[in-house]
Amino acid sequence: MATSKLQALWNHPAGPKTIHFWAPTFKWGISLANIVDFSKPPEKISYPQQTAVAATGIIWSRYSTVITPKNWNLFSVNVAMAVTGIYQLSRKIRHDYAQTEEAVVAKE
């Protein structure tokens, strides 16, 4: 049973014998780096970088569901990219908004 599932994965058109497997696998490094950056101070987060990460994740998640063969590795890594990018953007926006509110309160 397990052998047949491994053989099916090995021979899949998006399996480990193809670039369609390895490109998304290495792309996980971007999502992991973004997760490590959760501990980074919000003022060091880049709007353009995180917007690109989130947009790339959203666009390629959709693409990975319409191509043949379906590439679920590509789909999952791009969902992770979208989620981590959106989370980082929300951290940055909350930080910048709090800074703006503090400045307004200080002026009054």
N, CA and C of each residue as an Amber inpcrd file, in Angstrom:
protein
   324
   0.8300000  -1.2010000   0.0000000   0.0000000   0.0000000   0.0000000
   0.8720000   1.2620000   0.0000000   1.7760000   1.3710000   0.9830000
   2.6350000   2.5520000   1.0640000   3.5440000   2.6380000  -0.1570000
   3.9850000   1.4830000  -0.6300000   4.8630000   1.4620000  -1.7940000
   4.1500000   2.0050000  -3.0160000   2.8820000   1.6400000  -3.1840000
   2.1430000   2.1150000  -4.3570000   1.8970000   3.6210000  -4.2810000
   1.6810000   4.1490000  -3.0710000   1.4830000   5.6050000  -2.9200000
   2.7840000   6.3530000  -3.2020000   3.8960000   5.8130000  -2.7210000
   5.1840000   6.4450000  -3.0040000   5.5050000   6.3700000  -4.4900000
   5.1720000   5.2530000  -5.1060000   5.4210000   5.1040000  -6.5360000
   4.5450000   6.0730000  -7.3360000   3.2980000   6.2580000  -6.8820000
   2.4080000   7.2050000  -7.5540000   2.9470000   8.6300000  -7.4290000
   3.4440000   8.9860000  -6.2370000   4.0350000  10.3120000  -6.0440000
   5.2750000  10.4690000  -6.9280000   6.1180000   9.4530000  -6.9440000
   7.3540000   9.5010000  -7.7290000   7.0650000   9.6920000  -9.2170000
   6.0350000   9.0500000  -9.7170000   5.7120000   9.0960000 -11.1460000
   4.7070000  10.1850000 -11.5190000   4.2500000  10.9590000 -10.5570000
   3.2800000  12.0280000 -10.8220000   3.9140000  13.0780000 -11.7310000
   3.1260000  13.6990000 -12.6300000   3.6770000  14.7280000 -13.5250000
   4.2670000  15.9370000 -12.7880000   3.8780000  16.1340000 -11.5250000
   4.4780000  17.2040000 -10.7180000   5.2540000  16.5930000  -9.5530000
   5.7790000  15.3930000  -9.7510000   6.4930000  14.6760000  -8.7030000
   7.9620000  15.0550000  -8.6250000   8.6970000  14.3910000  -7.7490000
  10.0960000  14.7310000  -7.4850000  11.0490000  14.5820000  -8.6750000
  10.6070000  13.9440000  -9.7330000  11.4720000  13.8200000 -10.9140000
  11.3800000  15.0530000 -11.8110000  10.5720000  16.0500000 -11.4180000
  10.3540000  17.2150000 -12.2760000  10.6630000  18.5130000 -11.5330000
  10.8750000  19.5600000 -12.2860000  11.0800000  20.8950000 -11.7080000
   9.7920000  21.3980000 -11.0570000   8.6590000  20.8530000 -11.4830000
   7.3680000  21.2750000 -10.9290000   7.2260000  20.8900000  -9.4630000
   8.0690000  20.0030000  -9.0070000   8.1020000  19.6380000  -7.5890000
   9.1450000  20.4780000  -6.8510000  10.3260000  20.6000000  -7.4100000
  11.4400000  21.2110000  -6.6990000  11.3380000  22.7300000  -6.5870000
  10.8070000  23.3950000  -7.5780000  10.6860000  24.8640000  -7.5030000
   9.8100000  25.2840000  -6.3180000   8.5890000  24.7310000  -6.1770000
   7.7940000  25.1060000  -5.0070000   8.4150000  24.6400000  -3.6820000
   9.1060000  23.5150000  -3.7180000   9.7320000  23.0160000  -2.4940000
  10.7730000  24.0180000  -1.9890000  11.6030000  24.5310000  -2.8780000
  12.5920000  25.5250000  -2.4640000  11.9420000  26.8720000  -2.1400000
  10.7860000  27.1430000  -2.7140000  10.0740000  28.3940000  -2.4360000
   9.5840000  28.4440000  -0.9880000   9.4860000  27.2780000  -0.3530000
   9.1030000  27.2480000   1.0640000  10.0840000  28.0550000   1.9040000
  11.3040000  28.2220000   1.4340000  12.2920000  29.0150000   2.1670000
  11.8410000  30.4520000   2.3760000  11.1280000  31.0080000   1.4040000
  10.6270000  32.3870000   1.5380000   9.5960000  32.4640000   2.6600000
   8.6830000  31.4960000   2.6840000   7.6620000  31.4900000   3.7430000
   8.2940000  31.2550000   5.1070000   9.2660000  30.3540000   5.1790000
   9.9390000  30.1100000   6.4540000  10.6970000  31.3430000   6.9170000
  11.3360000  32.0580000   5.9940000  12.0310000  33.3000000   6.3590000
  11.0320000  34.3390000   6.8700000   9.8700000  34.3880000   6.2710000
   8.8400000  35.3270000   6.7200000   8.3520000  34.9580000   8.1170000
   8.2410000  33.6660000   8.3920000   7.8270000  33.2280000   9.7320000
   8.8870000  33.5950000  10.7610000  10.1490000  33.4150000  10.4170000
  11.2390000  33.8090000  11.3200000  11.1850000  35.3150000  11.5670000
  10.7940000  36.0870000  10.5610000  10.7170000  37.5440000  10.6890000
   9.5380000  38.0150000  11.5420000   8.6930000  37.1180000  12.0090000
   7.5980000  37.5180000  12.8950000   8.1510000  38.1590000  14.1680000
   9.3640000  37.7990000  14.5360000   9.9680000  38.3720000  15.7360000
  10.6930000  39.6930000  15.4530000  10.7760000  40.0530000  14.1910000
  11.4370000  41.3060000  13.7950000  10.5650000  42.4890000  14.2140000
  11.1780000  43.5840000  14.6490000  10.3750000  44.7640000  14.9990000
   9.5910000  45.2770000  13.7820000   8.3470000  45.6970000  13.9800000
   7.5110000  46.1320000  12.8530000   8.0880000  47.2820000  12.0410000
   8.8820000  48.1470000  12.6670000   9.4310000  49.2770000  11.9060000
  10.4530000  48.8200000  10.8710000  10.9300000  47.5980000  10.9620000
  11.8960000  47.0790000   9.9870000  11.2280000  46.2990000   8.8580000
   9.9140000  46.1870000   8.8880000   9.1880000  45.4690000   7.8320000
   9.0380000  46.3920000   6.6340000   9.2250000  45.8320000   5.4470000
   9.1560000  46.6000000   4.2080000   7.7860000  46.4380000   3.5490000
   7.0970000  47.5570000   3.3100000   5.8030000  47.5000000   2.6010000
   5.9480000  46.8800000   1.2070000   6.8930000  47.3450000   0.3800000
   6.9870000  46.7670000  -0.9680000   7.2930000  45.2630000  -0.9500000
   8.1870000  44.8460000  -0.0810000   8.5430000  43.4280000  -0.0360000
   7.3580000  42.5750000   0.3920000   6.6760000  42.9660000   1.4420000
   5.5680000  42.1540000   1.9460000   4.3480000  42.2240000   1.0270000
   4.1700000  43.3480000   0.3450000   3.0980000  43.4330000  -0.6520000
   3.3860000  42.4640000  -1.7930000   4.6400000  42.3960000  -2.2020000
   5.0250000  41.4700000  -3.2730000   4.8480000  40.0260000  -2.8390000
   5.2240000  39.7060000  -1.6170000   5.0710000  38.3420000  -1.1060000
   3.5890000  37.9630000  -1.0740000   2.7510000  38.8480000  -0.5420000
   1.3200000  38.5570000  -0.4430000   0.6740000  38.4520000  -1.8290000
   0.9860000  39.3940000  -2.7080000   0.3920000  39.3840000  -4.0530000
   0.8420000  38.1600000  -4.8460000   2.1240000  37.8360000  -4.7450000
   2.6270000  36.6390000  -5.4260000   1.9020000  35.4020000  -4.9250000
   1.7440000  35.3170000  -3.6170000   1.0480000  34.1710000  -3.0420000
  -0.3740000  34.0460000  -3.5350000  -1.0860000  35.1600000  -3.6000000
  -2.4890000  35.1340000  -4.0410000  -2.5800000  34.7660000  -5.5210000
  -1.7790000  35.4110000  -6.3430000  -1.8390000  35.1710000  -7.7950000
  -1.4650000  33.7340000  -8.1310000  -0.3510000  33.2510000  -7.5950000
   0.1170000  31.9100000  -7.9420000  -0.7070000  30.8140000  -7.2830000
  -1.3910000  31.1120000  -6.1770000  -2.3080000  30.1230000  -5.6010000
  -3.4300000  29.8430000  -6.5880000  -3.9480000  30.8760000  -7.1550000
  -5.0140000  30.7140000  -8.1470000  -4.4950000  29.9580000  -9.3730000
  -3.3410000  30.3510000  -9.8550000  -2.7690000  29.7170000 -11.0400000
  -2.5450000  28.2210000 -10.8170000  -2.0830000  27.8590000  -9.6340000
  -1.7620000  26.4550000  -9.3770000  -3.0000000  25.5640000  -9.3610000
  -4.1750000  26.1670000  -9.2660000  -5.4000000  25.3530000  -9.2940000
  -5.9780000  25.2050000 -10.6910000  -5.5090000  25.9830000 -11.6410000
  -6.0750000  25.9000000 -12.9980000  -5.1400000  25.2220000 -13.9980000
  -3.8970000  24.9690000 -13.6070000  -2.9670000  24.3090000 -14.5190000
  -3.1840000  22.8010000 -14.4880000  -2.7010000  22.1430000 -15.5170000
  -2.7400000  20.6880000 -15.5590000  -1.3090000  20.2020000 -15.6440000
  -0.8870000  19.3250000 -14.7970000  -1.5970000  18.6990000 -13.6840000
  -1.6800000  19.6530000 -12.4970000  -2.6310000  19.4090000 -11.6370000
  -2.7510000  20.2300000 -10.4280000  -1.4700000  20.0600000  -9.6190000
  -0.9380000  21.1800000  -9.1460000   0.2970000  21.1350000  -8.3750000
  -0.0210000  21.6190000  -6.9620000  -0.3110000  20.6890000  -6.0720000
  -0.7390000  21.0410000  -4.7170000   0.4230000  21.5500000  -3.8720000
   1.6350000  21.1590000  -4.2020000   2.8050000  21.7060000  -3.5210000
   2.9190000  23.2020000  -3.8330000   2.7380000  23.5690000  -5.0880000
   2.7680000  24.9760000  -5.4900000   1.6270000  25.7490000  -4.8360000
   0.4550000  25.1430000  -4.7810000  -0.6950000  25.7880000  -4.1500000
  -0.4230000  26.0600000  -2.6680000   0.0540000  25.0410000  -1.9580000
   0.2390000  25.1980000  -0.5120000   1.3300000  26.2180000  -0.1730000
   2.4180000  26.2280000  -0.9120000   3.4720000  27.1980000  -0.6170000
   2.9910000  28.6200000  -0.9030000   2.1760000  28.7970000  -1.9150000
   1.6920000  30.1440000  -2.2230000   0.6220000  30.6100000  -1.2540000
  -0.1830000  29.6990000  -0.7400000  -1.1220000  30.0810000   0.3230000
  -0.3250000  30.5260000   1.5490000   0.7270000  29.7760000   1.8780000
   1.5750000  30.1530000   3.0170000   2.2240000  31.5180000   2.7830000
   2.6760000  31.7740000   1.5620000   3.2730000  33.0810000   1.2520000
   2.2530000  34.1990000   1.4160000   1.0430000  33.9820000   0.9150000
  -0.0030000  35.0030000   1.0230000  -0.3280000  35.2880000   2.4870000
  -0.4810000  34.2300000   3.2680000  -0.8430000  34.4020000   4.6800000
   0.2670000  35.1090000   5.4470000   1.5120000  34.6820000   5.2690000
   2.5970000  35.3290000   6.0100000   2.8120000  36.7680000   5.5510000
   2.6560000  37.0290000   4.2510000   2.7960000  38.3990000   3.7510000
   1.7060000  39.3140000   4.2870000   0.4770000  38.8290000   4.3020000
  -0.6430000  39.6270000   4.8240000  -0.4690000  39.8650000   6.3180000
  -0.0210000  38.8540000   7.0340000   0.2130000  39.0270000   8.4700000
   1.2920000  40.0830000   8.7290000   2.3760000  40.0170000   7.9770000
   3.4500000  41.0050000   8.1510000   2.9550000  42.4160000   7.8080000
   2.1700000  42.5190000   6.7360000   1.6080000  43.8360000   6.3840000
   0.6930000  44.3500000   7.4900000  -0.1000000  43.4680000   8.0800000
  -0.9980000  43.9080000   9.1590000  -0.1940000  44.3770000  10.3670000
   0.9020000  43.6990000  10.6650000   1.7760000  44.1440000  11.7680000
   2.3250000  45.5380000  11.4870000   2.7860000  45.7580000  10.2640000
   3.3710000  47.0470000   9.8920000   2.3140000  48.1530000   9.9330000
   1.1360000  47.8690000   9.3950000   0.0580000  48.8750000   9.3830000
  -0.3690000  49.2190000  10.8070000  -0.5440000  48.1980000  11.6570000
  -0.9190000  48.4600000  13.0510000   0.1360000  49.3020000  13.7500000
   1.3980000  49.0060000  13.5060000   2.4900000  49.7670000  14.1230000
   2.4830000  51.2090000  13.6380000   2.3730000  51.4030000  12.3310000
   2.3750000  52.7650000  11.7820000   1.1520000  53.5470000  12.2350000
  -0.0050000  52.8800000  12.3200000  -1.2280000  53.5580000  12.7700000
  -1.0980000  53.9650000  14.2310000  -0.5250000  53.0970000  15.0490000
  -0.3330000  53.4160000  16.4640000   0.6260000  54.5920000  16.6130000
   1.6660000  54.6540000  15.7730000   2.6170000  55.7670000  15.8110000
   1.9150000  57.0730000  15.4570000   1.0390000  57.0220000  14.4440000
   0.3110000  58.2190000  14.0200000  -0.6250000  58.7000000  15.1290000
  -1.3230000  57.7600000  15.7740000  -2.2230000  58.1170000  16.8620000
  -1.4610000  58.7480000  18.0150000  -0.3030000  58.1960000  18.3540000
   0.5180000  58.7370000  19.4470000   0.9880000  60.1480000  19.1200000
   1.3210000  60.4000000  17.8620000   1.7820000  61.7330000  17.4520000
   0.6420000  62.7360000  17.5450000  -0.5650000  62.3380000  17.1710000
  -1.7220000  63.2370000  17.2550000  -2.0420000  63.5480000  18.7060000
  -2.0050000  62.5320000  19.5670000  -2.2810000  62.7360000  20.9730000
  -1.2210000  63.6410000  21.6030000   0.0310000  63.4780000  21.1960000
   1.1230000  64.2840000  21.7530000   0.9890000  65.7540000  21.3590000
   0.4310000  66.0350000  20.1700000   0.2640000  67.4160000  19.7100000
  -0.8500000  68.1360000  20.4460000  -1.8290000  67.3860000  20.9300000
  -2.9920000  68.0170000  21.5790000  -2.7180000  68.5160000  22.9340000
